[in-house]
Amino acid sequence: MANQKNRATTAKRSLKRMLEREFEEYEDDRKVSKIESCDSPSGLMCEIRSQVEILNSTNSLAKPDCVASRKAANFLSQIAKTEDTVSLIVDCGAVPALTKHLQVLSSPKEGDDTPKLYKHAVEEECAAVLGLLAFKPEHQQLIVDAGALTHLVDLLNRHKIGCSYQAHSGVICRAADTITNLAYENSSIKSLVRIEGGIPALVELLEFGDDEVQRAAAGTLRTLAYRNDENKKKIIECNALPALVLMLQSDDASIHSEAVGVIGNLVHSSPDIKNEVLHAGALQPVIRLLSSSCSVSQKEAALLLGQFAAADSDCKVHIAQRGAVQPLIEMLHSQDLQVKEMSAFALGRLAQDSHNQAGIAQNGGIVPLLELLDSENESLQHNAAFALFGLADNEDNVADFIKFGGIQKLQRGEFIAQRTRICIAKTCERLEEKIHGRVLSHLLYLMRVADKAVKKLVALALAHFCRPDDRKNIFLDNNGLELLLELLESRLPKQKKDVSVALHKLAVKATSVTKEDATPLSSNPRVYLGEQYVNNPTLSDVTFVVEGRRFYAHRICLIASSEAFRAMFDGGYRERDVEDVEIPNIRWDVFELMMRFIYTGSVDINIDIAQDLLRAADQYLLDSLKSICEYAIAQDISVDNVSLTYEFSEAFNAMSLRRACILFILEHYDKLSMKPWYSRLIRRIIPEMRSFFAKEFTKPIQSSQS
């Protein structure tokens, strides 16, 4: 249920370093000249080779060499910020030349730190260039193979050899940031940093006296911990947690955002480390970061809380008890998409605990989570859906779901991912399971006393989720049906669509589970003369004249089939005593089909003739044939003909066809609502709908054993 891609994307953010920190100049004569513009790619390549050559020839502590090499490195760092030139720099042999300048050289005079200060400036600049080159993954291993990683790890310990505090702080930051770029998404280099001894040095730097060094060290540890279990273990073994927990409480956003990122990567997929982090006292500082003005810290803290809560029920409760719920809900309103995503992620994990579900709802969590279902971001939408799935498990939240229009959000939402659609379906199932007993009583109370808008929302929800044996109580006894029918004439398209969907579902359910519908008709079986007697003069005792043609029939068969024919031949009508009966208002092909049905009990109906055949069946009281015609016509109902078909059903009292039209109208609101006659049609069908539902809701309910 956890969104692994989402976690990975968030956990990796800000791991690469742009390495654009400005250098402090030691002397005016060491200022770096601006880059001259090059006329062509070949000219740029020549200039790069020239600077590389300077780097290769000036590796000493002498001031002129340091000034020259720093200028050369600065030139390379400036053009390396343009991605297109990075590979060009590498192709010109810059990596070995830059790596040489990371090596520690002996000072010419004992106790003289001045040359070292110049050398630190060179090291800092060269490390920066290598870090920029490492932005491209294809260059990472090349830099490591040149021996740069070993020297970078040595630079992390530069403060131990004694020199200007300011100088070695810059070198350490550059070294840490470059290691971050080298190890970014490169599992083998991450492990190599550990083998080279980089992790103990980085952990020690977490307590360094310079904030920038702390930030850089934490950023590198964050990268090294990501999806590397051995590195995680090593960081824990080096006792990094106490310093990281203290950093969480820093006023400096750059410090606490990196610290929470390190802890998040340590905890991910590592239950044992999670427990160690909690025992180290990280929970409350992380919760405080939810209220930080730094959006990076907010989302990292929310992600971390979600990880804490994912597999530990007690931790879910502790997180809520310590005040995380309210700031997480406030984060749902953030302008930052990732802040909203991570807060929904955390709330989703917290909402899987029954003790937290009511608290999240009571603190106003349902409405913003419902709003996030409209997001076009797949992860954000899914995290919101998962949180709502948890909240729906508490029956105390059902009324709030309904009052805030949650059922409509769930029903009409457009969900991007299949897993989200499954989650929404399960949420609806949970809500439906709870609408009985105390919950139903509360909803019926709202439907009686709440304001009109809430009453209608309750009626809509119950149309989707009520149980069959509660329908009469809800929709007839408590006026729910009238609330729904009133919505059909709303001026708001969304309300019309919602009620159309709800009434269609209610109608389909109502006509599919009644005992009356499930029981076969119990009439006496008829005996038919058979196909061979259709229009056969043998034993014929009556002749019909249709469109000038004679049709031979048998009175006994006609009398047995229809009360209309019984009255014609066994009553006081003139047809009783005549042999030729004129049929003036029915076509020959229609009459022939009707008679064929009377003689055989079956008939193949073409849609082109179905309406005329239904008229004939209605005229001669052939109910079975009429039902067959109604079914055939119903299969041909369309957006363009439904209005006329409904008029036809009214004219000939075709009840099943009329109801088929009503179901079609309710099911196809989107297309029909664009028709100019839609509103008139709705007003026309409302009385029939009222009658239909009243009849269906008073039928006996089919038992489970039926």
Beta strands, then each sheet from edge to edge (+ up, - down):
strand 1: 542-546
strand 2: 549-553
strand 3: 580-583
sheet 1: 2+ 1- 3-
end
